[in-house]
Amino acid sequence: MNRKLPAGRLEGTVRIPGSKSYTNRALVAAALAGRPWVLQDPLDSDDTRTLAGALDRMGASVVFSGRRWEIAGPLAVPPSRDPLVLDIGPAGTPARFLLALCSALPGEFVLDGSKRMRERPMGDLVFALRQLGAEIESAEKEGFLPLKIHGRKLRGGHVAIDGSVSSQFISALLLIQCLLESPLTLEVRGQAVSGAYVDMTRETLEEFSRESGHYEVPGDDSGACFFIAGAAISSGSIRLEGLRKESIQPDAVFRSWAREAGAVVSWEDGLVVGGPPSSGLRPLRVSVDGAPDAALPLAALLAFADGTSRLEGARRLREKESDRLAAARDLLSRAATASEEGADGGFLVIEGRSEPRARASFDAHDDHRVAMSAAVLALRCSEGGELSGAESVSKSFPEFWKLWESVVVPHPAARREDLQA
């Protein structure tokens, strides 16, 4: 689907929806909690619906009621001569969480996904689960989907895992602790990446160990990045509600990055972001390894900074929903900003420019974060832009276009053209 992207500046107030990461963790924790739970303000998106649907097929009761989702376990797969086939499409987090769950529950399963998901590595999690006694068979290529799983009670105990690949592997193991015969002892080898996501998992499990039966999902710092970048790049002013002032989400670092680049960022019963003073945006040199989902909006933010920026720790961007390193360069080139990547993909250099194209044509690469970053860049094009694949935002932020267009104030020239039309 092609979509016209407006030019202008961001002005107004937006309530950021619930965090995808917290919603996915809460769904699993609720299904395993042993009592009904209500999730308040979860993110209703393709990814979270995919996980909820899989849990429902595995025996949980999942009732969607507007801003309240009611979840009740236990997870128990009815005996069948045929394995339960779970196709998670392009949903990366559900794939990792479901692999661990299927391994630790009695039953026969086949876990599969989209073509891109079949290219994303699962081997380190497979290896870790096998250390606990899991029976997992790679149907085609070792360590990749599709996977055949003979689920059973796992023994627990010591397990070693490479922490440099994906924090989701560690989170998946932590989420199934209650299903193991003995306590889990994790040995994380190498430098753990995105450790804050593991902290989020531990925090969620702590919440679900209580007796309240009610969990309020925090606002999504990942989705907030695009509005922060949009306000900064367009010299606008935006107020974001629904976020936590003190957030442990990895992408909350984007607030600091925007401030370092020259944006005015404050907290006034919500996050308030304004564009930089007349001196313009400053280039940055930062590592995105701990917050890879914030890398694309950061690249958009720095596209027209006054100087050369360098995003280090970018290697893992290649293994996301798209090759986000290549997608970032494509986005920037279409907006008239030059970029260069390291020989091993370890960094991205962005040559900031002050003069964007009059109109840009973008491709989302079937990636929600690429699509939303294109919206940021189009603000600076005098005639806006056009985006192919705009529907991809449904993976993490279905209401994005409605909210985005509600706070874009068009350039005066654009308003005159609309009136004449």
C-alpha positions, 0 to 999 in steps of 0.5 A: 500500500502506498501512502502520502507522507505529509511535510510540516512540523509536529505540534500537539499531544499524543498518547503513546500505546502500550509497550510491545515488549511488555505486552508480550512478556505479560501475555506469557507470564499471565498464561503461566500464573495459575490465576486469571489476570487482566492486562490494562492498555496492552499493545494491540498489534500484529505481534501481540495478537500472534502471541495471544493467538498461539497461547489460546491454541495452547490452552490459555483463555484469551479474551480481548475487551478493548483496553482490557485483555483477560488471560487465564491459564493453564497451558495444556495442549490436548493429545493429538496424533498430529503436531500443533503447528504454530506459524508466527509469521514475521513475529520475532519475539513470539518465536523465541518465547514460544520455542521455550514454551513448546519445549517445556510443555507436553505435546508435539509442536511445529514452530514456523514463520515467514520467509524472513523469520526463517532467516533469523537465527534461533540456534543459541536458544535451541542449544540452551534448551537442549542443555535442559533436556529439550528435544528440538529438531531442525526441519530444514537448516540447523538452528532456524525455523521451521522447528519440530519440538517434542515438548516435555518437562525440562529438568532445569539446573545450569545452562550456558548461553551466548549473551551477545546474540539476542536478549530475547533468548535469555528472556525466553528461558527466564519466562519458563522457569516455573515449568522446570523441575529444578531452579534455573541457573543461567551462565551468560557468556560473552558481552550481553546485548540489550540487557535492559530487555532482560531487566524488563523480563525480571520486572514483569515476572516480579509483577506477576508473582503478586496477587493483584491480578491486574497489570497496567502495561507501560507506554512504548518508548520504542514507538515514542522515538518517532514522535521525538525525532519528528518534533526535533527534526521539524522544530515542532513541539510534542507532548507524549502521554502514557510513558513512564518518567523513569523507564527501564525500556532500552529505547528510553535512551532516545530521550537522551540522544535527542537532548544531546543532539540539541532538542529540548526534552523535559518532563511535565506530567508527560514527555515534552519535546521541542525542536532545537534553537536556531543553531540546529541539530548537532551530530552524534557519535553513539552506540546503538547496540543496547537499543537497536530498535531506536537506531532507525529513528536516530538515523532519521533525526541525524539526517540533517544535523550540522555535521557527520554522525556515527552510529556504532554497534550496528551489526545486529541491525542486519538480523531484524525484520529487514536488513535495517542497516541497508534499509537505513542507508536506502532511507537516507539516500532517498531523503538526499542524505549520504551515509556509509557503513563499516566493512563488517556492518559494525557502524553507520556514518551519516553525513548531515545535510541541510537541503532535503529533496523536495519530495521523496519516495520511500520503501518500507522494506516490509519493516514497521520501523523503516516505515515510521522512520520514513514519516520522520524524514518526509517532514523535512521535504518541502512536498512531503513524500510517498511510502510503499508498504505503509501497512507494515506499521501494524506489526507494532503500532497500528494507530501510528498513521492516525496519530502521526497525521493528527499532529502534523501541521503542514507547511503554509505552501502545502496548506495553500495547495490543499485549499486550491485542490 
